[in-house]
Amino acid sequence: KLGYFLVRVFMDFYEFDLEKEKQLIQYLINEKTTGRITKTVGSWDILISFYVKDVKEFSDIWAKFINKYRVIIKEYNTNFVTKGVFFRRAYLLGERKDITNISWERGSSNVEQVDEVDFKIIHMLTENARTPIEKIATATGLGSMAVIYRIKQLVKKKIITGYRVNIGFDKLGYSYYKISLELEDTSIIKSLSEFCHQHPNIISLVESI
């Protein structure tokens, strides 16, 4: 809705080198377009999510990165995410099946027009979703009712899709797995999505190219 799209890159290193890996991860942390950096076990060593305005922006960022670190990267795979659906964490509620219609979707949307004040509000809520209205009003120079109205408009436009808590699932004894499927029959996507929604332990489904 803000004109960004998500690019995911999976990478496999030639060999384990903790110092070089730390340098690479720190480089990515300092890169403002990265939204998530995940160390993994399996076919890939690391997964990076980039939020960019267009392919040219990603191309420039990737060219600088790969020029610096290609020597330690054995293989990489790039995904352009077209749709992401996020489900309730039904497994935390003791549910055997999620039969609600609650989900959050992003991607494949028309860009909405927002001004600098809206961006300021989004920025403050991103840092802390519980930021008091009065504090936002002071920072934006608006009255409290004007801030409330703007937030409601951001929700109406589905720029703000919800307020979620980040849970340390490992502290609760859970492990996190990501499975990548390459479908021979894409006609099953709808039924696969419905299955994923109902399964209490599946928390998201991503479609990509």
Secondary structure, DSSP 4 states (H G I P E B T S, - for coil): --S-EEEEEEEEESS--HHHHHHHHHHHHHSTTEEEEEE-SSS-SEEEEEEESSHHHHHHHHHHHHHHHGGGEEEEEEEEEEEEEEE--GGGGT-SS--S--EEEESS-PPPP--HHHHHHHHHHHH-TT--HHHHHHHHT--HHHHHHHHHHHHHTTSS--------GGGGT----------S-GGGHHHHHHHHHHSTT--EEEEE-
